[in-house]
Amino acid sequence: MIQKVLFNMDDIHVTLDSLLKAKGITSKELAEKIGITEANLSILRTGKAKGIRFGTLSKICKVLDCQPGDLLEYHSTIKKVQ
C-alpha cells in the first residue's frame, strides 16, 4: 500500500532576519541591492511567501555572501495518510 505524505509550508523557516543582523545590513538596503520592494522582502522575511524565485535567491546570496541553506531551515512535521 502506498502512503501519502502531507507537506506543510510552515515546515520551512526563513532565517533572513538573523543573517541580516549578522551581516550588519538592513532589510531596506537588501531590498534596494536586489531590486525588490521592501514589502516583498517583508513577505519573504516573515515566512508568508509561498516560494522564491531562484534569481531572487541568487541575488540575496550574492549580497549576503551566503548559501541558500543559510537562509532556510526545515523542521519536520510530516504526517502520513493512508
Secondary structure, 3 states (H helix, E strand, C coil): CCCEEECCHHHEEECHHHHHHHHCCCHHHHHHHHCCCHHHHHHHHCCCCCCCCHHHHHHHHHHHCCCHHHCEEECCCCEEEC
